Amino acid sequence: MKNPIELLQEVKKLVFQEETAPTPSYSLEDGTKIMIDKLEVGGVVTLEDGTPAPAGEHYLADGTEIILVEGGVIAEVKPKEVSVPEVPAQASEDMGKKKDAQMEEQFAAIESRIAANEQSFSALQSDYEGLKAAFGKQSEAMQGLIQLVDTLVNVPSQAPAEVPNNFKKHSASTKEDKIRSYSQFVSQFKK
């Protein structure tokens, strides 16, 4: 089943029929003007007055042969035969030598590119080996770090047995003690 868009397009074609393009004009070898709606099998050939062209073989001005049946309908189209100039044997040999020389140049260029690519590949391969070794060392270092972290995580943690002396010295229990301690601290710098 067709979708609505396709149906709409078909209706538009039926309702708004486009004008057909004028039939192209051609000339026969003898100068007679004819009209051909399409230069292919099934096309229709008419004379200037609109009557169908007579059946038979006809040659267009460009040398194309058309064979018509009743009603001016094209039964066959034969393009003009193009003659290929004969190349002398010596010219053929010269062309062959020239082609051989061109092929040799192309092969030499390809061999040069292959050699350059092989050098590039060797350099890349040594870079790869260096990177592989560096990654191996990095992997070993990472394993060592993981073992260190694992060891630190598994070590039991406990509070220190005694508060260090430097903390006892500055600890103040009341607000007044804190103010006194601060004043002593500041007075040390005023001297």
C-alpha positions in Angstrom: 0.0 0.0 0.0 1.3 3.4 -0.9 1.9 6.0 1.8 -0.1 9.3 1.8 2.8 11.3 0.4 3.2 9.0 -2.7 -0.6 9.2 -3.3 -0.6 13.0 -3.1 2.3 13.1 -5.6 0.4 10.9 -8.0 -2.7 13.0 -7.7 -0.7 16.2 -8.4 0.7 14.6 -11.5 -2.8 13.7 -12.8 -4.3 17.1 -11.9 -1.4 19.3 -12.9 -0.2 17.6 -16.1 3.1 19.2 -17.1 3.4 20.3 -20.7 5.6 18.0 -22.7 8.8 19.4 -24.0 8.9 20.2 -27.7 10.2 17.3 -29.8 13.9 17.9 -30.8 14.6 18.7 -34.4 17.1 16.8 -36.5 18.3 16.9 -40.1 18.8 13.9 -42.4 21.9 13.7 -44.6 20.0 15.2 -47.5 19.0 18.2 -45.4 15.4 17.2 -44.7 14.2 18.4 -41.3 12.6 15.8 -39.0 11.4 15.6 -35.4 12.4 12.7 -33.1 10.7 12.5 -29.7 13.5 10.2 -28.4 16.5 8.9 -30.3 16.2 5.3 -29.2 14.2 2.2 -30.0 10.5 3.0 -29.7 11.0 6.7 -30.4 8.7 8.3 -33.1 10.1 10.2 -36.1 7.8 12.7 -37.9 8.4 15.0 -40.8 8.1 18.8 -40.5 4.4 18.7 -41.5 3.7 16.3 -38.6 3.2 13.1 -40.7 5.1 9.9 -39.7 8.4 9.4 -41.5 8.3 6.6 -44.0 9.6 3.1 -43.0 13.2 2.2 -44.0 16.8 3.1 -43.4 17.5 6.8 -42.9 20.8 8.6 -42.0 21.0 11.6 -39.8 23.4 14.5 -40.7 25.9 13.2 -38.1 26.0 9.8 -39.8 23.8 7.9 -37.3 21.6 5.4 -39.0 17.9 4.9 -37.9 15.7 2.1 -39.1 12.0 2.9 -39.0 8.9 0.7 -39.2 5.4 1.7 -40.0 4.2 4.9 -38.2 7.7 6.3 -38.1 8.6 4.2 -35.0 12.3 3.6 -34.5 13.2 -0.1 -34.7 17.0 0.3 -34.5 19.6 3.0 -33.9 23.2 2.5 -35.3 25.7 5.1 -34.3 28.1 6.3 -37.0 31.0 4.0 -37.4 34.2 5.6 -36.4 37.2 4.4 -38.2 40.3 3.9 -36.2 43.4 5.0 -38.0 45.9 2.3 -38.6 49.1 2.7 -36.6 52.3 1.9 -38.5 54.3 -1.0 -37.0 57.3 1.3 -36.1 55.0 3.7 -34.2 53.5 0.7 -32.4 57.0 -0.4 -31.3 57.9 3.1 -30.2 54.7 3.3 -28.2 55.5 0.0 -26.6 59.0 1.1 -25.7 57.6 4.3 -24.3 55.1 2.4 -22.2 57.9 0.1 -20.9 60.0 3.1 -19.9 57.0 4.6 -18.1 56.2 1.3 -16.3 59.9 1.0 -15.2 59.7 4.5 -13.8 56.5 3.7 -11.9 58.0 0.5 -10.5 61.1 2.4 -9.4 58.9 5.0 -7.6 56.9 2.2 -6.0 60.1 0.4 -4.9 61.4 3.7 -3.4 58.2 4.2 -1.5 58.4 0.6 -0.2 61.9 1.1 1.0 60.9 4.4 2.8 57.9 2.6 4.4 60.2 -0.2 5.6 62.5 2.3 7.3 59.5 4.0 8.9 58.2 0.7 10.0 61.6 -0.2 11.6 61.6 3.1 13.5 58.1 2.6 14.7 58.9 -0.9 15.8 61.9 0.3 17.9 59.7 3.0 19.4 57.1 0.4 20.2 59.7 -1.8 22.0 60.8 1.3 24.0 57.2 2.1 25.0 56.6 -1.5 25.9 59.6 -1.5 28.2 58.5 1.8 29.8 55.0 0.5 30.4 56.5 -2.7 31.9 58.5 -0.5 34.4 55.5 1.6 35.1 53.4 -1.5 35.8 56.1 -2.7 38.3 56.0 0.7 40.0 52.2 0.6 40.2 52.3 -2.9 41.7 54.8 -1.7 44.4 52.5 1.2 45.2 49.5 -1.1 45.5 51.5 -3.3 47.9 52.5 -0.3 50.0 49.0 1.0 50.2 47.8 -2.5 51.1 50.4 -2.7 53.9 49.4 0.7 55.2 45.7 -0.2 55.2 46.3 -3.4 57.1 48.5 -1.9 59.8 46.3 -1.3 62.9 45.9 2.3 63.9 45.9 3.4 67.6 46.0 6.7 69.4 49.4 7.8 70.8 50.0 6.6 74.3 50.9 10.1 75.5 50.3 13.6 74.2 53.6 15.1 73.0 55.1 17.8 75.3 54.7 20.6 72.7 50.9 20.1 72.8 50.7 20.1 76.6 52.6 23.3 76.8 50.1 25.2 74.6 46.9 23.6 75.7 44.5 25.8 77.6 41.4 24.6 79.3 39.5 27.8 80.0 38.8 31.0 78.2 41.0 33.1 80.4 43.9 30.6 80.0 43.6 30.9 76.3 43.6 34.7 76.4 46.7 34.7 78.8 48.4 32.2 76.5 47.7 34.3 73.4 49.0 37.5 75.2 52.2 35.7 76.2 52.7 34.6 72.6 52.1 38.1 71.2 54.4 39.7 73.8 57.3 37.5 72.7 57.2 39.2 69.3 57.0 42.8 70.7 60.4 42.6 72.4 
